[in-house]
Amino acid sequence: MQVILASQSPRRKKLLEQIGLKFQVLPSSISEETDQSDPIQLVEDLAQKKALDVAELHSDSLVIGSDTIVVHNDQILGKPKIEQDAIEMLKNLSGSTHIVYTGVGFIRTDKNGMIIAQHVFYEQTKVTFSSLDESDILAYVNGGSPMDKAGAYGIQDDMGALFVEKIEGDYYNVVGFPLNRFYRELKQFSPDIKFYGQ
């Protein structure tokens, strides 16, 4: 059985490599545009749709889909489309607390390509930013780092790391993939999967 990550996120790829999971990357073609307003439903739906999109083309596989969003004052923040979007997002996040939601979906197919099992879950982490100087925001955005990240920042980035005053919950969920929960959920869903050192 092959394991497939249905995501083009370099951060998710790196995190799964970190725990010794053997997999290949085949990004989903599913659009992240949606009318869904409930953040939990949104990340779970998109994660499952991404996994299903790839699973339909691959037999004897375990496909992993995932999606991450930031929610601030009941507003869902995805990835910025242009630099001005990133600037506005960071200004809004400055000096306040937001929630990072990540959905993860599993799809298992048999040797005939039929779906035999599926599962989805989400994780959330509260993140508090200190008050940001406009010059720091502009320097960060001009560096290009925020443009492929929900909420326009990466907690693992150079300057992105400096914006975060505290977190409540899983650090790796903020990076883009909740490793602890993923490991526990996958061991239950597919006990035959091997990780680092197993």
N, C-alpha and C positions, 0 to 999 in steps of 0.2 A: 504494500500500500504506500502511495506517495502522499506527502503532506505539502499543501500549497498555501501560500500566503497571497490572498487576493487583494494586495495593496501595494502601491508604489512608494509608500512612505519609507525613506531610508532609516528613520528612527525605529519603526517597528521591525524592520529587517535586522537592524543591529541588536535590538533587545532580544529577539528570538535566537539569534546566533549566540548571544551572551549566555543563554541557559542551555546551549548545546542541542537545540532541536534541529534535526535534519529536514530541510524543506527547500522548495523552489518558489520563486516569486513570479506570479502571473497576475498582473493587475486587472481588476474588474473594469469594465467599460461603463458601469452604472453612473449616471449623473448624480451629483450630490445636491442638486437643486430640489427643493421640496416645499410643500405648503404646510407640512406638519408643524404644529406649534408647541406640542408637548416634547420637552427635550429628551426624556427617557424613551418615549415611543420613537422619536426621530433617530437617535443613535442606534437603537435596537433594529429598527426597520432597515436603515441603510446598511448596517453591518450584515444582516441576514441577506439582503438583496445582493450585496457584493459577493458574498460567499456562494449564493445560488447561481449567480451569473457565470462564475467560473466552474462550479461543480457540474453544470449541465453539459460541459464539454470534456469532462475527465472522469473516467471510470476508476474504480478501486482507489478512491482518494479521500483524504480528509482535507477539506478546504476551510480556511480561516478568513473571515471578513471582519473589518473593523472600521469604526468611524468615531471621530472626536469633535466635540463642540465646546464652546465656552458660553456660559449664560451669565449675563450681568443685568441686574434690575429687570428681570423677566424678558430680556432681549437676547435672542440667540445670535452668537457671533461665530461665523464660519471663517474661512480663509479670506483675507482681503483681496479684492480684485485689482486695485491700484494702490499706489503709495499713500494717497490721501485717505483711503479707507483705513489703512494701517495706523496712520497718525491719529485719526479720530478714535479708533478703537482704544489705542493706548492712552489717549487723554481721558477717555471715559473710565478706564480701568484704574487710573492713577488714584491712589489714596483710598481704595475701597476693596471690598471682597467680592469675588466672583466664584462660580462653580464650574469645574471641568467635568464633563460627562464623556465617557467612552463606552461604546457598545461593541461587543464581540460576538460573532456568530460562527457556529460550526455546522458544516454539512458533510455527511459521510455518504459516499456512493459505493455500490458493489461492483463486481467485475462486469456487469452488464450496463453500468452507467445509471442504474436506478438509485434514487435517494432512499437510504435505509434508516437514517437518523438525522435529526437536527436539533440544535440547542442555541439559545441566545441569552446573554446577560449583559448587565451594565455595571459600571463602577463610577463613583463620583468623588471628587476631591475639592475642598474649599481652598482658595488661594487668595491671600491678601497682598496687595501691592502697597509699597510706600508711595508718598507723593513724588511724582516724576517731574523733573525739569524738562521744559520743552526742548532744550538743546540736546538732552540725552535721548529723547524720543526721536528727534530728527536724525541724530547720528546713527541710531539703531536702524531706523527705516532706510536711511541712505545706504547702509551696508548690505541691504537686500535680505537679511535673515528672516524678517517677519512674513514674507510674502507667501510662503507655503504652509503657514501654521494657523490653526484655529485661534482666534483672539489676537492674532498678530504678534505672538511672542513664543519663544521657546525657553522653558525653565532651564534647559541644559546649555543654552547659548552663552556667549561671552557676556554681553550686556543684559540679555534677557534674565540671566541669573541674578543680576544686581537689582532688578525691579521687585523681586519677590521678598516680602518681609517675613511671611510665614505661610505654612500650609497645614491643613487638617485632612489627613488621609494619605493615600498612596502617591508617593512622588512620581513613580513611573507612569501612573495614570495621566499625570500632567504632561509628561514627555510624549505620551500618545498611546500607551499600551499598559494595562494594569497587570504586571507580571505575576504577582502573588495570586490574585484571583484567577487569572488565566490558567496558571499551573494547577490549582486545585480543581477548577471546573473541567479542564481537559483530562485530568487523571480519572475523574468520574465518568466522563463521556466516552473516553477511549483509552482504557487502562493499558492497552498494548503499546501505546506511544512511549518512546524512550527519550530521556533527557540526558543532560551532561552527567557522565559518570555512571549511568545506569546500564 
